[in-house]
Each structure stands twice: as C-alpha cells, then as structure tokens.
Amino acid sequence: MTMMLRSKIRRAALFAALTACFWASPARAESDAASRALAVQLFDEAEALLAKEEIARACPKYAESFRLDPQLGSLIYLAECYEKNGQLASAWGSYREAEEMAAKRGDERQTHAHERAEALAPRLSRLVVNVPAEARLRGLEVLRDGVPVAPTLWGSGAAIDTGKHRIEARAPGYKPWQIDLDVAGEGSSTSVTVPKLALDPNARVAVGGDNVGQSQRIAAIAVGGVGIVGLGVGGFFGLSAQSTYSDSKSLCNDQDVCTEQGKELRDSAKNKALAATVAGGVSVAALATAAVLWFTAPKAERPKDTAARRGIHWAFGPNARAWGMELNGEF
C-alpha cells in the first residue's frame, strides 16, 4: 500500500509539473517572440539611421536591440557603430564580447571581432582614478558617469570613450565630491586623484569605525531589554511565591505537617520561588552583558575641525534616573 501511495504521489507531482509547463510555456514563448520582434524593429531603425549618417542615433537602437535579443550579428553591428561614432572604448569592449561569444559558438566571425579589437587597442584613451590611502574612508564609493568603479580598478588605466565624463566620490558621514573631465584625443591618458572627503557636520549617520559600535550598542539595548523583562518576571514569581506560602500556613502546623491542600500550596510556592531565582539570575546576567556591550562599543570619530564641532550630534542610551531610554542632543 505504501509503495502504491508513493507511486500515485510521484505521478500527481509529475502531472502538476507538466501542467505548469504547459501553461507557462506559451506565455514565455509569447514574451520571447515579442522581444525578438521589437529587437528586429530596432535593428531595422538603426540600419536606416546609419544609412542617413545619423550614427549617434543609430548606436542606442543597436544596443537596445542586442539587449532584447542578444545575437552575435547585432553585437558586431553595435561595435561597428560605436567605432564610426568615435566611441572607441565602447567599440573595443563590444568587439571583445563578440569575440568571446563567437568562440563559444565556434562562429567564424570570431576572427573579424578579434582583428578589430586588436586594431583599436593602441588608439584607446585611458582614465586612471587614483584613491590615496588617506582618502579610502569606510564605505567610500567612487563612480564614473554614475557607475561604481570597483576598488580593484583604482589606480589602473581603464579604457574610456573621448568626451565629457564625471567622477564622483561619496561616503557615509562625509560631503560628496565630484569633478567633470573632458577626455580628448585618441591614445591619451587622463589621471584624476580623489581627495579625502570633508566631514559633513549635518550628517545623521556615524562616521569612522562606528558601524560596528552602533550595531554593538543596539545589541546591548536588546540584551538589556531581556534583562529588564527578566527582573519583572522574577519579581512576579517571587511575590506570588510569598503569597502562596502565606496561604499554606493555616493548613500546616509548626512541624510542617500539612493537609493535602496545604502540601500542594507549599509545593507551588517552592516552584514559584525556583522560577523567580532562575529569572533573576538570567536578568542579572543579561544586564551585565548589556553593560559590557554598551561600554566597550567603539565610538564614532568626532569631528576635529571647528565647523564640524558646531554640528548637531545625537546619541541615545539608558537613563540612569528612570526606566527607559534617553535621547540626548549636543550642539
């Protein structure tokens, strides 16, 4: 019976999977067909623009056509459009991508893509983004034309199209920095150095190494909350144990000989006293742990300049005068 049941379950699961595929496949096929149709339309529009020498308008259409339907031919046409438009870095990158795609497919167009990429390599302009050690703040992000530049590329010459470009740098707690560059001439090399960002006195986020400290203080508050709850639980059981023990006195004599009801009350009082002791122990341990976490948490880097010192700094922590938390502002 068990084997038959398992067989039925497997058949039902297979039927459900096939049914899902049956209903999902037409929808996916329809979506793919629509994408391909739009890709063909964009490709034709790009060809028409190229024929009219409107190269700058043709390239984005080739790019979108390839995105919708990544065909090797579309990518090569895109690379050629970039080359005609003077976007040599984009052309070189597209030829390299086409070469890799053709190699995987065993397509003879690999040779053409390789030759074009090799011919463009000496003509490429390059941009070096230097980030000195003193400028490498925690959370620093460097962007080129809105696209993040990976730290592994800092200090390396990256191929870039000629024309105007913007370099930006930002980090939590610091004022952002940016510079506009004009890269001109084939084979040129441009260099830019990111300075150490200035502290933002109005920033509401911690700077320096306070990310760890902030997390540790949050943990301290959470653990402290457990300790406070434990105190309340322990106090409740302690008072309840005393009350229950008092109720048992009239049912027990001086030699602790009790009636059945008195014995039950004494046992209940002992259990409540034990619960109070355990809760109290947990509470004390939690509060001690919370104190250690709070007072050993790394502190935020304080602004050293006069302007930053005039900023507003907020902090919150336990209020020693009452139950709860306190929010303090420093001006």
N, C-alpha and C positions, 0 to 999 in steps of 0.2 A: 504493500500500500504506500509506503514511504517513497519508494522509487517511482511509482506511478505519479504520485503527487509532485515530486521534483520535476519529472518529465513534463507534466502539464504546466508547471510554473515557467520552465525554460521556454516552452512553445508560446506561452502567453507573452513572455518578455520579448521574444523574437518577433512575434506578430506586432506588438506595440512599437518596437523599433522600426520595423519595415513600414508601418503605417505612418509614423512620424516622418520618415524619409520621403514617403510618397507625397505627403502634404507639403513638406518643406522644400523638396527639390524643385517643383515648378516655380515657387516664389523666388528661390535663389537664382534659378535659370533666367527668370524674367528680369531680375535685378541686374544680372551679369549682361544680359542682352541689351538692356537699356544703357548700361555703362559703355559697352562696346559701340553702340550706335552713336552715343554722344562723343566718344573718342574719335570716331571716324569723321563726324561732322566738324569737330575742332581741327582735326588734321587737314581736312579739305580747306577750311577757312585759313589756316596757316599757310598752306600752299598758295592760295590766291593772294594773300598779303605779300608773300615772298616774291611772287611774280611781279607785283607792283612796286618792289623795292621797299616795302614798309616792314623792314626787318625787325625793328624794335617791337612792333605789334604782333609780329608772327611768332616770336620765340615763346611768349607766355602761353599761346594756344598750343604749340607743340608740347610744352611742359605739362599742361593740363591733360592733353590727350594721352601722354605717356603715363600720367598718374592714374587715369581711369582704366587704361588698358596697356600695361607695361610690355609693349612689343619692342623687339630689338631694332626694327627698322625705324620706329618712332624716336627711339633714343638717339640713333645715329643722325637722323634729320635734326633733332634738337641740338646736338653737339655742333653740327654744321651751321645752324642758325646762330648759335652763340658765337661761333668763330667769325662769321660775317659781321656780327654786330659789335665786334671788338671786345667781347666778354671772354677773354682767353682762358681765365682760370675756370670759369663755368664750362667752357668747351672742353678743356683738358680733363676736368673731372667727369664729364659725361662720356667722353671717348674712353676713359679708363673703365668706367662702369660698363660700357658697351663691350669692351674687350673681354671683361670677366664673364659677362652674360653669354657672349658668343663662344668662349672657351668651354663653358659648361654644356652648351648645346652642340658643340662640335661644328659650329657655323663658320663658313669660310670668311665671313665679314670680320672675323677676329683680326686678321692681318691688316685690313684697312683701318680699323679703330686703333690698333697698336701704332701703326705708322703715323697717323695724325696726332696721337698723343705725344709721341716722341718728337715730332716736328715742333709742337707747341711748347714743350718743356723749357727750352732756352729763352723763350720770349716772355715767360710768365713774370709778372710783378709779384713781389712778396712783401708781407707785412709782419714785423716782429713786435709782439706785445710783451714788453718786459715788466715783470712784477717783482721788485726787490723784496728781500726777506722782511724788512721792516714794514712793508706795505701789505703783507699777507696776513690780514686780520682774520679772526674766526668768522666763518660764514661769508667770506669775500666771494663775490661773483663778478666776473668780467664778461662783458658782452660785446660782440661785434655786429653792428647792424641789428641789434635786438636778439641775436642768437648767442647763447653762452659759449665761451671759449674754455675748453677743458684745461685744467691746470697742467696737464701733460704737454700742452701746446704753448704754455707761457715760455717765452724766450726763444721759440722756434720760428723760423720763417715760413709762414703759411701763404700759399698761393691766393691771390686776390685779384678781382677784376679792377681795372682802372676806373677812376671816378671818385665820387664823394662817399665817404664812409664815416660812421660814428662809433667811437669806442666809449663804453660806459663801465663804471665800477661802482658796486654798492655792497654794503654790509650792514647787518642789524646794529642800530645804535649810532650809525655814522652818516654824515651827509654824503649823498651820491656825487659822483664826479663824472664828467664826460668831456670829450673833445671831438671835433669834426676834422677829418683829414681829407685831403684831395690827392689821391694816388694817380700820378700821371706818368706816361711813358712806359713802353714795353721793357721788360727786364729790369725795372727799377726795384729798389729796396727801400722800404719806409720803416722807421722804427718809432715806437711810442712807449713811454715809461709811465706806468700807473703810480701816482704818488700815494703816500699814506693818507687815508681819508681822515677828515676832521671830525671830531666828535660832534654829535648832534645833541645840544643841551635839552631840546624838547622831546627827544625820543623817549617813548614809554617802554622800550624794551631794554633788557640788560645787555651790557657790552662786556667785552673781555671774556673771561672764563666763567661767567655767571650762569651759563646754560646748565651746567652740572649743579651748581649751587642752588639754582631755582628749583630744579627737579628734586634735589635733596630736601629743601625746605617744604615742598609740597608733600613729600613722603612723611616728613616729620609731623605735619599737621594731621595727616591721615592716621598715622600711628597714635598720635596724641588723642585724636578723637576716639579711637578704640579704648584707650586708657580711661578717658572720662566716662565713656559708657560703662566700662567695667566697674568704675567706682560706684556708679548709680546702681548697677545690678548687685554688686556686693553689699551695698548699704541696704537695699531692699530685702535681700535674703537674710541679712543679719538681724534687721528689725523683726522680720517675720519669724525667725528662729526664737527670738526672745519672747515674742507674743505667744507662740505655740507652747514654749516651755512653761510660761506662766499659767496657761490654761490647764496644763497637766498636773500642777501642784495639788489641786483639790482632789485628784484621783490617785495620788501616790502618797505613801507615808514617808517618815524620816529615813527609813532604811531602803528607799527607792523601790519598794514593792508596790506595784501599780495594778489597777484593774486593766482589763483588755483595752478599753478606750484610752486609759492613761498611757499604757505602753505604746500604743500607736501614735499618740501625741508626742511622746519623748523621742521615738524613732524619727518622726517627721522633723522635729526640732534639730536633731543631730544632722540629718541630711541637709537641711537648710543652712545650718552652720558651716557644714563642709563646702556647700556651694558658695557661701559668702567668702570663705577663706580662699577658695580657688579663684573666684572672680577678683578678689582683692590682690592676689599675687600676680595675676595676669595684668591687672590695671597698673600696678607699680612697675612691672617690667616694661609695659608699653610706654608709660610716661617717661621712664628713664631712657628708653631707646629714642623716643621723640626728642628729648632734650639733647642727647648726643648728636642726633642727625641735624638738629637746628643749629647748634652752636659750632659744629665742625664743618658746616656747609661753606664752600668757597664764596668769598664776597665779590661783588661786582667791582670792576675797575672804576675808580672815582675820577671824574674829570679834574685835570690838574691846572687847566688854564682858567683865568678869571671869568671869562664869558661863560664857560661851561659850568663853573661853580655857581653861577647865578640861576642855573636851570632848576626845574622842579623835579624832585626825586621822591618817589613813593615807595613805601615798604609796608608790609603787614606782618603781624606776629601775635603771639599770645599776650593778653592783657593781664598783668600781674595783679591788678586791683579788682578784677571781676571775672566771672566766667565769660568765655567767648574770645573773639579776635578783635584786634585794634588796627585801624588804618592810619598811618602817620604820613604827613607831607612835610618835606624840607624845602625851603625856598632860599 
